[in-house]
Amino acid sequence: MTEGPQTDAGPRRYVANLTEGTGPAFDFFASWISGFILGFGLDWLFGTQPVFTIIGIIAGAVSGFIKLYRASDVLVEGRTDD
């Protein structure tokens, strides 16, 4: 009894779904980290205490949430702004 060619669409679809979620997650955390590093560097350069670090973390968080919102909008509705 032969059923035809076996395809591994299940595992491939699983990996595709996994990569759709990890890309925006890395962008989200990269925004936080880059804001922290830039703020920390400015604090070190100007000799201030955590002023620029806090501003950088807040700016990175806002940027990360905007990127995450845009990515979720594309993933859920399948539309792009092109």
Secondary structure, 3 states (H helix, E strand, C coil): CCCCCCCCHHHHHHHHHHHHHHHHHHHHHHHHHHHHHHHHHHHHHHCCCCHHHHHHHHHHHHHHHHHHHHHHHHHHHCCCCC
